[in-house]
Amino acid sequence: MLNEQIINNHHTFLKTLEHSFLDGERISALQRFAEMGFPTKKDEEYKYTSLKEITEKQYNFFPSEEHTITQEQLDELHLGEENFEWITFVNGKLRKELSNISIENVELLSFRHALNSPAHREVFDQYYNKISQKDLAFTQLNMAYANIGFFMKVPKNVVIEKPIHIFYISQNQDGNTIYNTRNLLIVEEGAKVEIIESHHNFDESFVFTNSVTEIFTYPNAKSDWHKVQNDSDTSFLVDHTFAHQEKDSLTTVNTFSFGGKLVRNNLDFIQNGSNINSFMNGITIIGNQQLVDHHTAVHHNQPHCESYQNYKGIFKDSSKGVFNGKIFVNKIAQKTNAYQQNNNILLNEGASIDTKPQLEIFADDVKCSHGCTVGQLNKDAMFYFRTRGISEKEAQALLLYAFANDAMQNIDIEPLRIKISKLLAEKLEVSMEF
C-alpha cells in the first residue's frame, strides 16, 4: 500500500520543488527503492522487527502547513532551556516566529532554503548523501523525498556555546502523514557544537517520520547529537544517522527512547583517522505494545582509536526491544580500544528483548569487549529497601534509575540531564527530586 503511494506521488512531489539540480538523484533513488522495497522479517537486519504496522497504512505526502500551535504547548516541550538556541519546524516548514537563533559566524539554514541557495550548491556537492548508505531502502526513500530539515556548517575553531534544540512538530493534519526529514551537520577543524533533536505528533492520526542525518567532524573538533524520543503512540520513527570522523575528533550520539509506537534507530560511525573517540549511549524505557530497535555499527579504519557503546533497556507490559551492535576493526586499525555493552531489565512476563552484540576483528593488537545481559530486578536489593520503609514502587524506581544512570554520564548539558532524569521518573511512575 505505502510502496504504491511512494511511487505514484513522486512526480507530483518533484513539481513542488525549485531545486532541480537534485532531480536526477531523486529519480535514481526512487528507482533503487522500488527495486528493494521495504525490508521484511526475512531480511537479517529486520529479523526481529516487523514494519507491517507502518507499511500497510496510507499517508498524506503533502502536509497542510496551517497550524494552531500555542506558546504554552511549545513551552511544555522545552527542557528548561531559556539559554539555548532552538529551531522549530511545524508541518515540515521552518517557523522563525517559534524559533530562537542568535548564532553568528555560522551557516545555519533550513534544508529547503539551503537547497534553493546557489551559494550552498558547492557544500551540497561535497557532503550531501556522501556517507549515507546507498543500499538501504529507507535512505533511498529519504533521498527521493527529502525536502525538510536542518543544515549547519560550523567554521574552523568556532565554539557554539549554547546547545541548539531542533523541534519537528506535526499538527492539524486530516489523516496519516509522512515526513522525510534530512539533517546535515559539518563541524570544521577545532569547532564545537551540541545538538538536541526531538519529534512530536499532536494529532490522533499517525505520523511516520523517515529521518536521515549526516555528521562530519573534522580534526580536533567535537560534535554531540542528542536524540530525545518521547513521542505519542500514534508515531512511527525510522532514523538513520551517519557520523564521519577525522583524526583527533570526538563525536557523541545519545539516544533516549521513551515513546513512539515503533522506533528504529540505525547508527553508523566511520572513523577516518587516528586518535578518534566515538561515543554511543542509549536509554530505553517503554511499555504497552511499543517497540524500540537499536542497530549500531562502528567502523574502525585507522589505528589508535576508541569507541564506547553503552545501551540500557527497561521494558514493561508487552513492549519489545531489539539491540544489534557491531564493531568492525580493519586489519590496519592496530591499538583499537572498543567497548560495547547492552544491559536490559524485563519488568513483566510479556516484555521481551532480542540482543545481538557482534565483533569482526581483522587486526591482532586490539582491545575489544562486548556483552549483554537480560534479567529482572535484584530481589535482595528490593528486600533491603523494603526493610527500610521504602515502598515497592519507590524501591523499584531507585534501582532502575541507578541501572540507567551511567548511560547519562557524558551528557554535558545540565538541563538535558535533568529532563532525562525526570522522564525516567515519569515512566517509572514515581515522584523524584533532581
C-alpha positions as CSV (number, residue, x, y, z in Angstrom):
1,M,0.0,0.0,0.0
2,L,2.7,2.5,1.0
3,N,5.0,1.3,-1.7
4,E,2.5,2.3,-4.4
5,Q,1.9,5.7,-2.8
6,I,5.6,6.4,-2.8
7,I,6.0,5.6,-6.5
8,N,2.7,7.3,-7.6
9,N,3.3,10.6,-5.7
10,H,6.9,11.2,-6.7
11,H,6.2,13.1,-10.0
12,T,3.8,15.4,-8.2
13,F,6.4,15.9,-5.4
14,L,9.1,16.9,-7.9
15,K,6.8,19.6,-9.3
16,T,6.6,21.3,-5.9
17,L,10.4,21.8,-5.8
18,E,12.5,24.6,-7.0
19,H,15.9,22.9,-6.6
20,S,16.0,20.9,-9.8
21,F,19.7,20.0,-9.5
22,L,18.8,17.1,-7.3
23,D,16.0,15.8,-9.5
24,G,18.2,13.2,-11.2
25,E,19.5,11.8,-7.9
26,R,15.9,11.7,-6.6
27,I,14.6,9.7,-9.5
28,S,17.5,7.3,-9.3
29,A,16.9,6.9,-5.6
30,L,13.2,6.2,-6.2
31,Q,14.2,3.5,-8.7
32,R,16.5,1.8,-6.2
33,F,13.8,1.9,-3.6
34,A,11.3,0.4,-6.0
35,E,13.7,-2.4,-6.7
36,M,14.4,-3.1,-3.0
37,G,11.0,-2.4,-1.3
38,F,10.7,-2.2,2.4
39,P,12.6,-4.7,4.4
40,T,10.7,-7.6,5.9
41,K,11.5,-10.1,8.7
42,K,13.1,-12.3,6.1
43,D,15.9,-9.7,6.0
44,E,18.6,-10.4,8.6
45,E,18.7,-6.7,9.8
46,Y,14.9,-6.7,10.4
47,K,14.6,-10.3,11.7
48,Y,13.0,-9.1,15.0
49,T,11.2,-6.0,13.8
50,S,8.1,-6.1,11.6
51,L,7.3,-3.0,9.7
52,K,3.8,-4.0,8.6
53,E,2.2,-1.6,11.0
54,I,3.9,1.2,9.1
55,T,3.8,0.0,5.5
56,E,0.2,-1.2,5.4
57,K,-1.2,2.3,6.1
58,Q,-1.9,5.1,3.7
59,Y,-0.3,8.5,4.2
60,N,-0.5,12.1,3.1
61,F,2.7,13.2,1.3
62,F,1.8,16.9,1.2
63,P,1.0,18.0,4.8
64,S,-1.0,21.1,5.3
65,E,1.2,24.0,6.6
66,E,-1.6,25.5,8.7
67,H,-1.2,25.0,12.5
68,T,-2.5,26.3,15.8
69,I,0.5,25.5,18.0
70,T,0.4,27.8,21.1
71,Q,3.4,29.1,23.0
72,E,2.2,27.1,26.0
73,Q,2.3,23.9,24.0
74,L,5.9,24.7,22.9
75,D,6.9,25.6,26.4
76,E,6.0,22.1,27.6
77,L,8.4,20.6,25.1
78,H,11.4,22.7,26.2
79,L,13.9,21.4,28.7
80,G,14.2,24.5,30.9
81,E,16.4,25.8,28.2
82,E,16.0,29.5,28.3
83,N,19.6,30.0,27.5
84,F,19.5,27.6,24.5
85,E,19.0,28.3,20.8
86,W,16.2,26.4,19.2
87,I,14.7,25.8,15.7
88,T,11.1,24.8,15.3
89,F,9.7,23.0,12.2
90,V,5.9,22.7,12.1
91,N,4.3,20.5,9.5
92,G,7.6,20.5,7.5
93,K,8.1,24.2,7.5
94,L,10.7,26.3,9.5
95,R,8.8,28.7,11.8
96,K,11.1,31.6,12.5
97,E,8.5,33.1,14.9
98,L,8.7,30.0,17.0
99,S,12.5,29.8,16.9
100,N,15.3,31.5,18.8
101,I,18.5,31.8,16.9
102,S,21.2,34.3,17.6
103,I,24.3,32.4,16.4
104,E,26.8,34.4,14.4
105,N,29.6,33.3,12.0
106,V,27.8,30.0,11.3
107,E,25.9,28.8,8.2
108,L,22.6,27.7,9.6
109,L,19.6,27.2,7.3
110,S,16.5,25.1,6.8
111,F,17.3,22.2,4.5
112,R,14.7,23.6,2.0
113,H,16.3,27.0,1.9
114,A,19.8,25.6,1.7
115,L,18.8,23.5,-1.4
116,N,17.4,26.6,-3.0
117,S,20.5,28.7,-2.4
118,P,23.1,28.7,-5.2
119,A,25.7,29.7,-2.6
120,H,25.4,26.3,-1.0
121,R,25.5,24.2,-4.1
122,E,29.2,23.5,-3.6
123,V,28.7,22.4,0.0
124,F,25.9,20.0,-1.0
125,D,28.0,18.6,-3.9
126,Q,30.8,17.9,-1.4
127,Y,28.8,16.5,1.6
128,Y,25.2,15.7,0.8
129,N,24.4,12.0,0.6
130,K,28.1,11.1,0.7
131,I,28.2,8.9,3.8
132,S,24.5,7.8,3.8
133,Q,24.4,4.1,2.7
134,K,23.0,3.6,-0.8
135,D,21.9,0.0,-0.3
136,L,19.2,0.8,2.3
137,A,15.5,1.2,1.4
138,F,14.8,4.0,3.9
139,T,17.8,6.1,2.9
140,Q,16.8,5.8,-0.7
141,L,13.2,6.8,0.2
142,N,14.6,9.8,2.1
143,M,16.8,10.8,-0.8
144,A,13.8,10.7,-3.2
145,Y,11.5,12.8,-1.0
146,A,13.6,14.8,1.5
147,N,12.7,18.5,1.5
148,I,12.6,19.5,5.1
149,G,15.2,19.6,7.9
150,F,18.3,21.2,9.3
151,F,21.6,22.3,7.7
152,M,24.5,23.7,9.7
153,K,28.2,24.3,9.0
154,V,30.4,25.4,11.9
155,P,33.6,27.1,10.7
156,K,37.1,26.3,11.8
157,N,37.7,27.0,15.6
158,V,34.2,28.3,16.2
159,V,32.8,27.1,19.5
160,I,29.0,27.3,19.8
161,E,28.5,27.9,23.5
162,K,24.7,27.3,23.5
163,P,23.1,24.0,22.7
164,I,20.7,24.0,19.7
165,H,17.4,22.2,20.0
166,I,15.6,21.1,16.8
167,F,11.9,20.5,17.1
168,Y,10.0,18.6,14.5
169,I,6.2,19.1,15.1
170,S,3.2,17.7,13.3
171,Q,-0.3,19.2,14.0
172,N,-3.7,19.8,12.3
173,Q,-3.3,17.0,9.7
174,D,-6.5,15.4,8.4
175,G,-5.1,11.9,8.2
176,N,-1.9,9.9,8.5
177,T,1.2,11.9,7.4
178,I,4.7,11.0,6.2
179,Y,7.7,13.2,6.7
180,N,11.2,12.6,5.2
181,T,13.4,14.8,7.2
182,R,17.1,15.4,6.4
183,N,19.9,16.8,8.6
184,L,23.4,17.8,7.6
185,L,26.0,18.9,10.2
186,I,29.5,19.9,9.2
187,V,31.9,20.7,12.1
188,E,35.2,22.0,10.8
189,E,38.6,21.7,12.4
190,G,38.7,22.8,16.1
191,A,35.0,23.7,16.2
192,K,32.4,22.5,18.8
193,V,28.6,22.2,18.8
194,E,25.9,20.3,20.6
195,I,22.5,19.5,19.0
196,I,19.3,18.1,20.6
197,E,16.6,16.6,18.3
198,S,13.0,15.7,19.1
199,H,9.9,14.8,17.2
200,H,6.3,15.5,18.4
201,N,2.9,14.5,16.9
202,F,0.0,16.5,18.3
203,D,-2.7,14.6,16.3
204,E,-4.6,11.4,16.9
205,S,-3.8,10.3,13.3
206,F,-0.5,8.5,12.7
207,V,2.8,10.2,11.7
208,F,5.6,8.3,10.0
209,T,9.0,10.1,10.1
210,N,11.8,8.7,8.0
211,S,14.9,10.7,9.1
212,V,18.5,10.7,7.7
213,T,21.3,12.6,9.4
214,E,24.9,13.0,8.2
215,I,27.5,14.4,10.6
216,F,31.0,15.3,9.5
217,T,33.5,16.0,12.3
218,Y,36.9,17.3,11.3
219,P,40.3,17.2,13.2
220,N,40.2,18.4,16.8
221,A,36.5,19.1,16.5
222,K,33.7,18.0,18.9
223,S,30.1,17.3,17.9
224,D,27.4,15.9,20.2
225,W,23.9,14.9,18.9
226,H,21.3,14.0,21.5
227,K,18.0,12.3,20.3
228,V,15.1,12.7,22.7
229,Q,12.4,10.3,21.6
230,N,9.3,10.8,23.7
231,D,6.5,10.9,21.1
232,S,2.9,9.6,21.2
233,D,1.7,6.1,20.4
234,T,0.5,7.4,17.1
235,S,4.0,8.0,15.8
236,F,6.5,5.8,13.9
237,L,10.1,6.8,13.6
238,V,12.9,5.3,11.4
239,D,16.1,7.1,11.9
240,H,19.5,6.6,10.1
241,T,22.4,8.6,11.4
242,F,25.9,8.5,9.8
243,A,28.9,10.1,11.6
244,H,32.2,10.5,9.7
245,Q,35.2,11.5,11.8
246,E,38.7,12.7,11.0
247,K,41.7,12.4,13.3
248,D,41.7,13.7,16.9
249,S,38.0,14.3,16.8
250,L,35.2,13.4,19.2
251,T,31.6,12.6,18.3
252,T,28.8,11.5,20.6
253,V,25.3,10.3,19.7
254,N,23.0,9.8,22.7
255,T,19.6,8.2,22.1
256,F,16.9,8.4,24.8
257,S,13.8,6.4,23.8
258,F,10.7,6.8,25.9
259,G,7.8,7.0,23.5
260,G,6.6,6.2,20.0
261,K,4.7,3.2,18.7
262,L,7.6,1.9,16.7
263,V,11.1,3.4,16.8
264,R,14.1,2.1,14.7
265,N,17.5,3.8,15.3
266,N,20.3,3.0,12.9
267,L,23.6,4.5,13.8
268,D,26.9,4.2,11.8
269,F,30.2,5.7,12.8
270,I,33.0,5.8,10.3
271,Q,36.5,6.5,11.7
272,N,38.8,8.0,9.1
273,G,41.9,9.0,11.1
274,S,43.9,8.2,14.2
275,N,43.2,9.2,17.9
276,I,39.4,9.3,17.3
277,N,36.9,8.9,20.0
278,S,33.3,7.8,19.3
279,F,30.6,7.5,22.0
280,M,27.1,6.0,21.7
281,N,24.8,5.8,24.7
282,G,21.2,4.8,24.8
283,I,18.4,4.6,27.4
284,T,15.1,2.9,26.5
285,I,12.1,2.8,28.8
286,I,8.9,1.7,27.1
287,G,5.6,-0.1,27.9
288,N,2.3,-1.2,26.4
289,Q,3.0,-2.7,23.0
290,Q,5.8,-0.3,22.0
291,L,8.9,-1.4,20.1
292,V,12.3,0.2,20.1
293,D,15.1,-1.2,17.9
294,H,18.7,0.0,18.1
295,H,21.1,-1.0,15.4
296,T,24.7,0.4,15.8
297,A,27.9,0.0,13.8
298,V,31.4,1.4,14.4
299,H,34.0,1.1,11.6
300,H,37.5,1.3,13.0
301,N,39.5,2.0,9.9
302,Q,42.7,3.5,11.4
303,P,45.0,2.7,14.4
304,H,44.9,4.3,17.9
305,C,41.1,4.9,18.0
306,E,38.4,4.2,20.6
307,S,34.7,3.6,20.6
308,Y,32.3,3.2,23.5
309,Q,28.7,1.8,23.3
310,N,26.5,1.6,26.4
311,Y,22.8,0.9,25.9
312,K,20.3,0.3,28.8
313,G,16.8,-1.0,28.3
314,I,13.8,-1.2,30.7
315,F,10.8,-3.0,29.2
316,K,7.3,-3.1,30.8
317,D,3.9,-4.7,29.8
318,S,4.1,-6.2,26.3
319,S,6.8,-4.0,25.0
320,K,9.7,-5.2,22.9
321,G,13.3,-4.2,22.5
322,V,15.9,-5.1,19.9
323,F,19.7,-4.3,20.1
324,N,22.2,-5.3,17.4
325,G,25.6,-3.7,17.9
326,K,28.5,-4.2,15.5
327,I,32.2,-3.4,15.8
328,F,34.4,-3.7,12.7
329,V,38.1,-3.4,13.1
330,N,40.2,-3.1,9.9
331,K,43.5,-5.0,9.6
332,I,45.5,-1.8,9.8
333,A,43.5,-0.5,12.8
334,Q,46.0,-1.6,15.4
335,K,45.7,-0.4,19.0
336,T,42.0,-0.1,18.7
337,N,40.1,0.1,22.0
338,A,36.4,-0.8,21.5
339,Y,33.8,-1.3,24.2
340,Q,30.2,-2.4,23.8
341,Q,27.6,-3.2,26.4
342,N,23.9,-3.8,26.3
343,N,22.0,-4.4,29.6
344,N,18.3,-5.0,29.9
345,I,15.6,-5.5,32.6
346,L,12.2,-7.0,31.9
347,L,9.6,-5.9,34.4
348,N,6.7,-8.1,33.1
349,E,6.4,-11.5,31.6
350,G,5.0,-10.1,28.4
351,A,8.1,-7.9,27.7
352,S,11.0,-9.2,25.6
353,I,14.4,-8.2,24.2
354,D,16.4,-9.6,21.3
355,T,20.0,-8.6,21.7
356,K,23.0,-9.5,19.5
357,P,26.4,-7.9,20.0
358,Q,28.9,-8.6,17.2
359,L,32.6,-8.2,16.7
360,E,34.5,-8.5,13.4
361,I,38.2,-8.0,14.1
362,F,41.0,-8.3,11.5
363,A,43.8,-6.7,13.5
364,D,45.8,-8.6,16.1
365,D,46.8,-5.8,18.6
366,V,43.5,-4.6,19.8
367,K,41.4,-4.4,23.0
368,C,37.7,-5.1,22.2
369,S,35.0,-6.3,24.5
370,H,31.2,-6.8,24.2
371,G,28.5,-8.2,26.3
372,C,24.8,-8.2,27.0
373,T,22.5,-9.1,29.9
374,V,18.8,-9.7,30.2
375,G,17.2,-10.1,33.6
376,Q,14.9,-8.8,36.4
377,L,15.4,-6.7,39.4
378,N,17.6,-8.0,42.2
379,K,15.3,-9.4,44.9
380,D,17.8,-9.0,47.7
381,A,18.2,-5.3,46.8
382,M,14.4,-4.9,46.7
383,F,14.2,-6.6,50.1
384,Y,16.9,-4.3,51.5
385,F,14.9,-1.2,50.5
386,R,11.6,-2.6,51.8
387,T,13.0,-3.3,55.3
388,R,13.9,0.4,55.5
389,G,10.3,1.6,54.9
390,I,10.6,2.3,51.2
391,S,7.6,1.3,49.2
392,E,7.9,-1.4,46.5
393,K,7.3,1.1,43.7
394,E,9.8,3.6,45.0
395,A,12.4,0.8,45.6
396,Q,11.9,-0.4,42.1
397,A,12.3,3.1,40.7
398,L,15.5,3.8,42.7
399,L,17.1,0.5,41.4
400,L,16.0,1.2,37.8
401,Y,17.3,4.8,38.0
402,A,20.7,3.6,39.2
403,F,20.7,0.9,36.5
404,A,20.2,3.5,33.7
405,N,22.2,6.3,35.2
406,D,25.6,5.5,33.8
407,A,24.3,5.9,30.3
408,M,23.8,9.6,31.1
409,Q,27.2,10.3,32.4
410,N,28.6,12.0,29.4
411,I,25.7,14.5,29.0
412,D,27.3,17.9,29.3
413,I,24.1,19.8,29.1
414,E,22.7,20.1,32.6
415,P,19.0,20.9,31.7
416,L,19.0,17.9,29.3
417,R,20.4,15.6,32.1
418,I,17.6,16.8,34.4
419,K,15.0,16.4,31.7
420,I,16.1,12.8,31.0
421,S,16.1,12.1,34.8
422,K,12.5,13.4,35.1
423,L,11.4,11.4,32.1
424,L,12.8,8.3,33.8
425,A,10.9,9.0,36.9
426,E,7.7,9.8,34.9
427,K,8.0,6.5,33.0
428,L,8.6,4.6,36.3
429,E,5.5,6.4,37.8
430,V,7.2,7.8,40.8
431,S,8.0,11.3,42.1
432,M,11.7,12.0,42.5
433,E,13.5,15.3,43.1
434,F,16.6,16.2,40.9
